[in-house]
Structure formats: C-alpha cells, structure tokens
Amino acid sequence: MHATVGDKLVQHGRVVGQHDKVAEIVEVMGAEGTPPYRVRFQDGQEAVCCPGPDSEIRHKDMSRQIG
C-alpha cells in the first residue's frame, strides 16, 4: 500500500449496515509512501493508522478522473 498526502483512505465497514470511514491522508510517516499514515476524518478527528486488508487508498489523481 502506497499513498501521498492528499489521498483518501477508505476503511470499509466490516459488518452489514456499517458505513465506510473516509479520511484524508495528511502525513505519510513510512518510507516511500508506506504506512503508517496520519489521517484526518470528516469530523475533524486525527489519528495515526496502519491500514488493514479492509482498507483502500483512493489517490487524488484518480478522484479527478472519476468525479
């Protein structure tokens, strides 16, 4: 998993009815874009995380193409 500042981290819900959590990556703390990442969630909370297999990175370049 590789990311840059400004990419989105999407943590998918683990059970039926649980919503995805979306956060903006504000700092890449690992080497060459690898975790851990400092992220800011939509409610303004910040956290340091090492994403698991239920997560994906949406690169900021991709979001321009999609939306």
PyMOL Python script that loads the backbone (N, CA, C, O; Angstrom):
from pymol import cmd

cmd.read_pdbstr("""\
ATOM      1  N   MET A   1       0.853  -1.162   0.000  1.00  0.00           N
ATOM      2  CA  MET A   1       0.000   0.000   0.000  1.00  0.00           C
ATOM      3  C   MET A   1       0.903   1.231   0.000  1.00  0.00           C
ATOM      4  O   MET A   1       1.802   1.356   0.831  1.00  0.00           O
ATOM      5  N   HIS A   2       0.649   2.141  -0.949  1.00  0.00           N
ATOM      6  CA  HIS A   2       1.419   3.370  -1.065  1.00  0.00           C
ATOM      7  C   HIS A   2       0.469   4.543  -1.210  1.00  0.00           C
ATOM      8  O   HIS A   2      -0.544   4.451  -1.904  1.00  0.00           O
ATOM      9  N   ALA A   3       0.800   5.652  -0.549  1.00  0.00           N
ATOM     10  CA  ALA A   3      -0.063   6.832  -0.598  1.00  0.00           C
ATOM     11  C   ALA A   3       0.791   8.092  -0.554  1.00  0.00           C
ATOM     12  O   ALA A   3       1.974   8.054  -0.215  1.00  0.00           O
ATOM     13  N   THR A   4       0.160   9.210  -0.906  1.00  0.00           N
ATOM     14  CA  THR A   4       0.778  10.519  -0.781  1.00  0.00           C
ATOM     15  C   THR A   4      -0.198  11.430  -0.042  1.00  0.00           C
ATOM     16  O   THR A   4      -1.388  11.134   0.062  1.00  0.00           O
ATOM     17  N   VAL A   5       0.323  12.533   0.464  1.00  0.00           N
ATOM     18  CA  VAL A   5      -0.525  13.497   1.167  1.00  0.00           C
ATOM     19  C   VAL A   5      -1.626  13.972   0.221  1.00  0.00           C
ATOM     20  O   VAL A   5      -1.366  14.304  -0.936  1.00  0.00           O
ATOM     21  N   GLY A   6      -2.849  13.999   0.726  1.00  0.00           N
ATOM     22  CA  GLY A   6      -3.998  14.403  -0.074  1.00  0.00           C
ATOM     23  C   GLY A   6      -4.826  13.237  -0.586  1.00  0.00           C
ATOM     24  O   GLY A   6      -5.977  13.423  -0.983  1.00  0.00           O
ATOM     25  N   ASP A   7      -4.253  12.030  -0.583  1.00  0.00           N
ATOM     26  CA  ASP A   7      -5.023  10.845  -0.963  1.00  0.00           C
ATOM     27  C   ASP A   7      -6.070  10.570   0.107  1.00  0.00           C
ATOM     28  O   ASP A   7      -5.983  11.092   1.218  1.00  0.00           O
ATOM     29  N   LYS A   8      -7.058   9.750  -0.231  1.00  0.00           N
ATOM     30  CA  LYS A   8      -8.108   9.364   0.715  1.00  0.00           C
ATOM     31  C   LYS A   8      -7.871   7.924   1.154  1.00  0.00           C
ATOM     32  O   LYS A   8      -7.529   7.060   0.346  1.00  0.00           O
ATOM     33  N   LEU A   9      -8.060   7.685   2.447  1.00  0.00           N
ATOM     34  CA  LEU A   9      -8.027   6.337   2.998  1.00  0.00           C
ATOM     35  C   LEU A   9      -9.463   5.939   3.273  1.00  0.00           C
ATOM     36  O   LEU A   9     -10.166   6.619   4.021  1.00  0.00           O
ATOM     37  N   VAL A  10      -9.904   4.844   2.676  1.00  0.00           N
ATOM     38  CA  VAL A  10     -11.264   4.359   2.867  1.00  0.00           C
ATOM     39  C   VAL A  10     -11.193   3.052   3.649  1.00  0.00           C
ATOM     40  O   VAL A  10     -10.618   2.066   3.190  1.00  0.00           O
ATOM     41  N   GLN A  11     -11.789   3.067   4.838  1.00  0.00           N
ATOM     42  CA  GLN A  11     -11.878   1.863   5.664  1.00  0.00           C
ATOM     43  C   GLN A  11     -13.295   1.329   5.512  1.00  0.00           C
ATOM     44  O   GLN A  11     -14.249   1.942   5.993  1.00  0.00           O
ATOM     45  N   HIS A  12     -13.434   0.191   4.846  1.00  0.00           N
ATOM     46  CA  HIS A  12     -14.744  -0.378   4.569  1.00  0.00           C
ATOM     47  C   HIS A  12     -15.373  -0.942   5.840  1.00  0.00           C
ATOM     48  O   HIS A  12     -14.682  -1.485   6.701  1.00  0.00           O
ATOM     49  N   GLY A  13     -16.702  -0.803   5.942  1.00  0.00           N
ATOM     50  CA  GLY A  13     -17.428  -1.373   7.071  1.00  0.00           C
ATOM     51  C   GLY A  13     -17.247  -2.878   7.117  1.00  0.00           C
ATOM     52  O   GLY A  13     -17.198  -3.537   6.079  1.00  0.00           O
ATOM     53  N   ARG A  14     -17.147  -3.422   8.320  1.00  0.00           N
ATOM     54  CA  ARG A  14     -16.867  -4.850   8.466  1.00  0.00           C
ATOM     55  C   ARG A  14     -18.118  -5.700   8.581  1.00  0.00           C
ATOM     56  O   ARG A  14     -18.060  -6.916   8.399  1.00  0.00           O
ATOM     57  N   VAL A  15     -19.249  -5.076   8.882  1.00  0.00           N
ATOM     58  CA  VAL A  15     -20.494  -5.823   9.016  1.00  0.00           C
ATOM     59  C   VAL A  15     -21.579  -5.130   8.204  1.00  0.00           C
ATOM     60  O   VAL A  15     -21.455  -3.952   7.869  1.00  0.00           O
ATOM     61  N   VAL A  16     -22.619  -5.847   7.896  1.00  0.00           N
ATOM     62  CA  VAL A  16     -23.726  -5.292   7.126  1.00  0.00           C
ATOM     63  C   VAL A  16     -24.306  -4.091   7.856  1.00  0.00           C
ATOM     64  O   VAL A  16     -24.584  -4.157   9.053  1.00  0.00           O
ATOM     65  N   GLY A  17     -24.486  -3.001   7.137  1.00  0.00           N
ATOM     66  CA  GLY A  17     -25.061  -1.797   7.704  1.00  0.00           C
ATOM     67  C   GLY A  17     -24.045  -0.819   8.265  1.00  0.00           C
ATOM     68  O   GLY A  17     -24.394   0.318   8.581  1.00  0.00           O
ATOM     69  N   GLN A  18     -22.793  -1.241   8.396  1.00  0.00           N
ATOM     70  CA  GLN A  18     -21.759  -0.337   8.891  1.00  0.00           C
ATOM     71  C   GLN A  18     -21.195   0.448   7.715  1.00  0.00           C
ATOM     72  O   GLN A  18     -20.808  -0.137   6.703  1.00  0.00           O
ATOM     73  N   HIS A  19     -21.148   1.757   7.845  1.00  0.00           N
ATOM     74  CA  HIS A  19     -20.690   2.621   6.759  1.00  0.00           C
ATOM     75  C   HIS A  19     -19.171   2.646   6.664  1.00  0.00           C
ATOM     76  O   HIS A  19     -18.460   2.373   7.631  1.00  0.00           O
ATOM     77  N   ASP A  20     -18.696   2.984   5.465  1.00  0.00           N
ATOM     78  CA  ASP A  20     -17.265   3.174   5.268  1.00  0.00           C
ATOM     79  C   ASP A  20     -16.820   4.433   5.993  1.00  0.00           C
ATOM     80  O   ASP A  20     -17.593   5.383   6.122  1.00  0.00           O
ATOM     81  N   LYS A  21     -15.580   4.446   6.467  1.00  0.00           N
ATOM     82  CA  LYS A  21     -14.978   5.641   7.053  1.00  0.00           C
ATOM     83  C   LYS A  21     -13.984   6.183   6.036  1.00  0.00           C
ATOM     84  O   LYS A  21     -13.140   5.446   5.527  1.00  0.00           O
ATOM     85  N   VAL A  22     -14.087   7.467   5.746  1.00  0.00           N
ATOM     86  CA  VAL A  22     -13.198   8.093   4.777  1.00  0.00           C
ATOM     87  C   VAL A  22     -12.366   9.138   5.496  1.00  0.00           C
ATOM     88  O   VAL A  22     -12.896   9.952   6.252  1.00  0.00           O
ATOM     89  N   ALA A  23     -11.065   9.115   5.262  1.00  0.00           N
ATOM     90  CA  ALA A  23     -10.155  10.065   5.887  1.00  0.00           C
ATOM     91  C   ALA A  23      -9.168  10.573   4.842  1.00  0.00           C
ATOM     92  O   ALA A  23      -8.828   9.861   3.897  1.00  0.00           O
ATOM     93  N   GLU A  24      -8.716  11.797   5.021  1.00  0.00           N
ATOM     94  CA  GLU A  24      -7.689  12.358   4.147  1.00  0.00           C
ATOM     95  C   GLU A  24      -6.334  12.104   4.785  1.00  0.00           C
ATOM     96  O   GLU A  24      -6.161  12.296   5.988  1.00  0.00           O
ATOM     97  N   ILE A  25      -5.378  11.673   3.983  1.00  0.00           N
ATOM     98  CA  ILE A  25      -4.031  11.452   4.477  1.00  0.00           C
ATOM     99  C   ILE A  25      -3.334  12.809   4.559  1.00  0.00           C
ATOM    100  O   ILE A  25      -3.175  13.501   3.554  1.00  0.00           O
ATOM    101  N   VAL A  26      -2.920  13.179   5.779  1.00  0.00           N
ATOM    102  CA  VAL A  26      -2.277  14.474   5.982  1.00  0.00           C
ATOM    103  C   VAL A  26      -0.773  14.346   6.217  1.00  0.00           C
ATOM    104  O   VAL A  26      -0.048  15.338   6.160  1.00  0.00           O
ATOM    105  N   GLU A  27      -0.303  13.117   6.482  1.00  0.00           N
ATOM    106  CA  GLU A  27       1.132  12.883   6.645  1.00  0.00           C
ATOM    107  C   GLU A  27       1.430  11.417   6.375  1.00  0.00           C
ATOM    108  O   GLU A  27       0.736  10.529   6.871  1.00  0.00           O
ATOM    109  N   VAL A  28       2.465  11.173   5.586  1.00  0.00           N
ATOM    110  CA  VAL A  28       2.942   9.811   5.335  1.00  0.00           C
ATOM    111  C   VAL A  28       4.167   9.620   6.214  1.00  0.00           C
ATOM    112  O   VAL A  28       5.166  10.321   6.051  1.00  0.00           O
ATOM    113  N   MET A  29       4.097   8.688   7.134  1.00  0.00           N
ATOM    114  CA  MET A  29       5.152   8.510   8.124  1.00  0.00           C
ATOM    115  C   MET A  29       6.106   7.368   7.782  1.00  0.00           C
ATOM    116  O   MET A  29       7.164   7.241   8.400  1.00  0.00           O
ATOM    117  N   GLY A  30       5.746   6.543   6.810  1.00  0.00           N
ATOM    118  CA  GLY A  30       6.589   5.431   6.394  1.00  0.00           C
ATOM    119  C   GLY A  30       7.470   5.823   5.218  1.00  0.00           C
ATOM    120  O   GLY A  30       7.315   6.895   4.633  1.00  0.00           O
ATOM    121  N   ALA A  31       8.384   4.943   4.888  1.00  0.00           N
ATOM    122  CA  ALA A  31       9.294   5.179   3.773  1.00  0.00           C
ATOM    123  C   ALA A  31       8.584   4.972   2.439  1.00  0.00           C
ATOM    124  O   ALA A  31       7.837   4.008   2.272  1.00  0.00           O
ATOM    125  N   GLU A  32       8.816   5.866   1.504  1.00  0.00           N
ATOM    126  CA  GLU A  32       8.319   5.745   0.131  1.00  0.00           C
ATOM    127  C   GLU A  32       6.812   5.537   0.041  1.00  0.00           C
ATOM    128  O   GLU A  32       6.341   4.752  -0.782  1.00  0.00           O
ATOM    129  N   GLY A  33       6.056   6.236   0.882  1.00  0.00           N
ATOM    130  CA  GLY A  33       4.604   6.186   0.802  1.00  0.00           C
ATOM    131  C   GLY A  33       3.924   5.054   1.533  1.00  0.00           C
ATOM    132  O   GLY A  33       2.719   4.852   1.379  1.00  0.00           O
ATOM    133  N   THR A  34       4.674   4.310   2.329  1.00  0.00           N
ATOM    134  CA  THR A  34       4.097   3.184   3.055  1.00  0.00           C
ATOM    135  C   THR A  34       3.565   3.635   4.416  1.00  0.00           C
ATOM    136  O   THR A  34       3.954   4.695   4.906  1.00  0.00           O
ATOM    137  N   PRO A  35       2.677   2.842   5.037  1.00  0.00           N
ATOM    138  CA  PRO A  35       2.159   3.177   6.359  1.00  0.00           C
ATOM    139  C   PRO A  35       3.278   3.218   7.397  1.00  0.00           C
ATOM    140  O   PRO A  35       4.358   2.672   7.172  1.00  0.00           O
ATOM    141  N   PRO A  36       3.021   3.860   8.521  1.00  0.00           N
ATOM    142  CA  PRO A  36       1.757   4.431   8.998  1.00  0.00           C
ATOM    143  C   PRO A  36       1.464   5.788   8.372  1.00  0.00           C
ATOM    144  O   PRO A  36       2.345   6.464   7.841  1.00  0.00           O
ATOM    145  N   TYR A  37       0.176   6.160   8.457  1.00  0.00           N
ATOM    146  CA  TYR A  37      -0.298   7.438   7.937  1.00  0.00           C
ATOM    147  C   TYR A  37      -0.984   8.220   9.053  1.00  0.00           C
ATOM    148  O   TYR A  37      -1.662   7.641   9.901  1.00  0.00           O
ATOM    149  N   ARG A  38      -0.802   9.533   9.045  1.00  0.00           N
ATOM    150  CA  ARG A  38      -1.626  10.397   9.895  1.00  0.00           C
ATOM    151  C   ARG A  38      -2.795  10.821   9.016  1.00  0.00           C
ATOM    152  O   ARG A  38      -2.598  11.343   7.918  1.00  0.00           O
ATOM    153  N   VAL A  39      -4.008  10.595   9.500  1.00  0.00           N
ATOM    154  CA  VAL A  39      -5.208  10.875   8.708  1.00  0.00           C
ATOM    155  C   VAL A  39      -6.141  11.811   9.469  1.00  0.00           C
ATOM    156  O   VAL A  39      -6.119  11.874  10.698  1.00  0.00           O
ATOM    157  N   ARG A  40      -6.963  12.536   8.707  1.00  0.00           N
ATOM    158  CA  ARG A  40      -7.991  13.407   9.284  1.00  0.00           C
ATOM    159  C   ARG A  40      -9.338  12.944   8.749  1.00  0.00           C
ATOM    160  O   ARG A  40      -9.581  12.940   7.542  1.00  0.00           O
ATOM    161  N   PHE A  41     -10.211  12.553   9.682  1.00  0.00           N
ATOM    162  CA  PHE A  41     -11.541  12.097   9.311  1.00  0.00           C
ATOM    163  C   PHE A  41     -12.452  13.285   9.029  1.00  0.00           C
ATOM    164  O   PHE A  41     -12.104  14.425   9.337  1.00  0.00           O
ATOM    165  N   GLN A  42     -13.601  13.023   8.452  1.00  0.00           N
ATOM    166  CA  GLN A  42     -14.526  14.070   8.040  1.00  0.00           C
ATOM    167  C   GLN A  42     -15.021  14.913   9.206  1.00  0.00           C
ATOM    168  O   GLN A  42     -15.411  16.064   9.009  1.00  0.00           O
ATOM    169  N   ASP A  43     -15.013  14.356  10.428  1.00  0.00           N
ATOM    170  CA  ASP A  43     -15.464  15.121  11.598  1.00  0.00           C
ATOM    171  C   ASP A  43     -14.339  15.944  12.232  1.00  0.00           C
ATOM    172  O   ASP A  43     -14.545  16.578  13.267  1.00  0.00           O
ATOM    173  N   GLY A  44     -13.156  15.937  11.619  1.00  0.00           N
ATOM    174  CA  GLY A  44     -12.030  16.720  12.106  1.00  0.00           C
ATOM    175  C   GLY A  44     -11.066  15.966  13.002  1.00  0.00           C
ATOM    176  O   GLY A  44      -9.975  16.462  13.282  1.00  0.00           O
ATOM    177  N   GLN A  45     -11.439  14.783  13.456  1.00  0.00           N
ATOM    178  CA  GLN A  45     -10.558  13.970  14.300  1.00  0.00           C
ATOM    179  C   GLN A  45      -9.348  13.515  13.494  1.00  0.00           C
ATOM    180  O   GLN A  45      -9.466  13.240  12.300  1.00  0.00           O
ATOM    181  N   GLU A  46      -8.190  13.435  14.137  1.00  0.00           N
ATOM    182  CA  GLU A  46      -6.979  12.927  13.504  1.00  0.00           C
ATOM    183  C   GLU A  46      -6.504  11.681  14.228  1.00  0.00           C
ATOM    184  O   GLU A  46      -6.728  11.516  15.427  1.00  0.00           O
ATOM    185  N   ALA A  47      -5.844  10.807  13.479  1.00  0.00           N
ATOM    186  CA  ALA A  47      -5.320   9.572  14.055  1.00  0.00           C
ATOM    187  C   ALA A  47      -4.138   9.099  13.225  1.00  0.00           C
ATOM    188  O   ALA A  47      -3.981   9.477  12.064  1.00  0.00           O
ATOM    189  N   VAL A  48      -3.317   8.273  13.837  1.00  0.00           N
ATOM    190  CA  VAL A  48      -2.243   7.589  13.126  1.00  0.00           C
ATOM    191  C   VAL A  48      -2.705   6.159  12.926  1.00  0.00           C
ATOM    192  O   VAL A  48      -3.130   5.504  13.878  1.00  0.00           O
ATOM    193  N   CYS A  49      -2.625   5.667  11.692  1.00  0.00           N
ATOM    194  CA  CYS A  49      -3.111   4.308  11.454  1.00  0.00           C
ATOM    195  C   CYS A  49      -2.228   3.549  10.477  1.00  0.00           C
ATOM    196  O   CYS A  49      -1.541   4.125   9.633  1.00  0.00           O
ATOM    197  N   CYS A  50      -2.278   2.245  10.627  1.00  0.00           N
ATOM    198  CA  CYS A  50      -1.664   1.304   9.692  1.00  0.00           C
ATOM    199  C   CYS A  50      -2.823   0.516   9.097  1.00  0.00           C
ATOM    200  O   CYS A  50      -3.308  -0.425   9.725  1.00  0.00           O
ATOM    201  N   PRO A  51      -3.275   0.875   7.908  1.00  0.00           N
ATOM    202  CA  PRO A  51      -4.475   0.267   7.333  1.00  0.00           C
ATOM    203  C   PRO A  51      -4.341  -1.240   7.154  1.00  0.00           C
ATOM    204  O   PRO A  51      -3.274  -1.763   6.834  1.00  0.00           O
ATOM    205  N   GLY A  52      -5.468  -1.918   7.372  1.00  0.00           N
ATOM    206  CA  GLY A  52      -5.534  -3.362   7.204  1.00  0.00           C
ATOM    207  C   GLY A  52      -6.109  -3.740   5.845  1.00  0.00           C
ATOM    208  O   GLY A  52      -6.264  -2.887   4.970  1.00  0.00           O
ATOM    209  N   PRO A  53      -6.422  -5.016   5.672  1.00  0.00           N
ATOM    210  CA  PRO A  53      -6.915  -5.504   4.384  1.00  0.00           C
ATOM    211  C   PRO A  53      -8.315  -4.999   4.034  1.00  0.00           C
ATOM    212  O   PRO A  53      -8.755  -5.146   2.893  1.00  0.00           O
ATOM    213  N   ASP A  54      -9.021  -4.405   5.001  1.00  0.00           N
ATOM    214  CA  ASP A  54     -10.357  -3.871   4.739  1.00  0.00           C
ATOM    215  C   ASP A  54     -10.305  -2.406   4.317  1.00  0.00           C
ATOM    216  O   ASP A  54     -11.326  -1.719   4.320  1.00  0.00           O
ATOM    217  N   SER A  55      -9.112  -1.928   3.952  1.00  0.00           N
ATOM    218  CA  SER A  55      -8.925  -0.523   3.579  1.00  0.00           C
ATOM    219  C   SER A  55      -8.390  -0.410   2.164  1.00  0.00           C
ATOM    220  O   SER A  55      -7.805  -1.346   1.620  1.00  0.00           O
ATOM    221  N   GLU A  56      -8.608   0.763   1.583  1.00  0.00           N
ATOM    222  CA  GLU A  56      -8.044   1.047   0.264  1.00  0.00           C
ATOM    223  C   GLU A  56      -7.639   2.515   0.210  1.00  0.00           C
ATOM    224  O   GLU A  56      -8.160   3.351   0.949  1.00  0.00           O
ATOM    225  N   ILE A  57      -6.702   2.805  -0.679  1.00  0.00           N
ATOM    226  CA  ILE A  57      -6.258   4.169  -0.915  1.00  0.00           C
ATOM    227  C   ILE A  57      -6.897   4.641  -2.214  1.00  0.00           C
ATOM    228  O   ILE A  57      -6.818   3.963  -3.238  1.00  0.00           O
ATOM    229  N   ARG A  58      -7.525   5.800  -2.161  1.00  0.00           N
ATOM    230  CA  ARG A  58      -8.033   6.439  -3.372  1.00  0.00           C
ATOM    231  C   ARG A  58      -7.129   7.630  -3.643  1.00  0.00           C
ATOM    232  O   ARG A  58      -7.172   8.643  -2.945  1.00  0.00           O
ATOM    233  N   HIS A  59      -6.317   7.481  -4.667  1.00  0.00           N
ATOM    234  CA  HIS A  59      -5.337   8.508  -4.991  1.00  0.00           C
ATOM    235  C   HIS A  59      -6.027   9.758  -5.506  1.00  0.00           C
ATOM    236  O   HIS A  59      -7.028   9.676  -6.219  1.00  0.00           O
ATOM    237  N   LYS A  60      -5.489  10.916  -5.144  1.00  0.00           N
ATOM    238  CA  LYS A  60      -6.124  12.176  -5.524  1.00  0.00           C
ATOM    239  C   LYS A  60      -6.202  12.330  -7.033  1.00  0.00           C
ATOM    240  O   LYS A  60      -7.132  12.968  -7.526  1.00  0.00           O
ATOM    241  N   ASP A  61      -5.264  11.770  -7.783  1.00  0.00           N
ATOM    242  CA  ASP A  61      -5.317  11.828  -9.244  1.00  0.00           C
ATOM    243  C   ASP A  61      -6.494  11.029  -9.778  1.00  0.00           C
ATOM    244  O   ASP A  61      -7.114  11.427 -10.765  1.00  0.00           O
ATOM    245  N   MET A  62      -6.815   9.888  -9.129  1.00  0.00           N
ATOM    246  CA  MET A  62      -7.954   9.062  -9.560  1.00  0.00           C
ATOM    247  C   MET A  62      -9.278   9.787  -9.321  1.00  0.00           C
ATOM    248  O   MET A  62     -10.194   9.700 -10.139  1.00  0.00           O
ATOM    249  N   SER A  63      -9.376  10.502  -8.197  1.00  0.00           N
ATOM    250  CA  SER A  63     -10.654  11.164  -7.883  1.00  0.00           C
ATOM    251  C   SER A  63     -10.964  12.254  -8.908  1.00  0.00           C
ATOM    252  O   SER A  63     -12.134  12.530  -9.174  1.00  0.00           O
ATOM    253  N   ARG A  64      -9.956  12.865  -9.474  1.00  0.00           N
ATOM    254  CA  ARG A  64     -10.196  13.868 -10.521  1.00  0.00           C
ATOM    255  C   ARG A  64     -10.777  13.209 -11.763  1.00  0.00           C
ATOM    256  O   ARG A  64     -11.632  13.789 -12.433  1.00  0.00           O
ATOM    257  N   GLN A  65     -10.315  11.993 -12.076  1.00  0.00           N
ATOM    258  CA  GLN A  65     -10.801  11.297 -13.264  1.00  0.00           C
ATOM    259  C   GLN A  65     -12.210  10.787 -13.066  1.00  0.00           C
ATOM    260  O   GLN A  65     -12.997  10.779 -14.011  1.00  0.00           O
ATOM    261  N   ILE A  66     -12.552  10.358 -11.852  1.00  0.00           N
ATOM    262  CA  ILE A  66     -13.856   9.763 -11.582  1.00  0.00           C
ATOM    263  C   ILE A  66     -14.944  10.835 -11.466  1.00  0.00           C
ATOM    264  O   ILE A  66     -16.005  10.717 -12.079  1.00  0.00           O
ATOM    265  N   GLY A  67     -14.681  11.858 -10.693  1.00  0.00           N
ATOM    266  CA  GLY A  67     -15.739  12.768 -10.371  1.00  0.00           C
ATOM    267  C   GLY A  67     -15.590  14.114 -10.936  1.00  0.00           C
ATOM    268  O   GLY A  67     -16.446  14.972 -10.719  1.00  0.00           O
TER     269      GLY A  67
END
""", "prot")
cmd.dss("prot")
cmd.show_as("cartoon", "prot")
cmd.util.cbc("prot")
cmd.orient("prot")
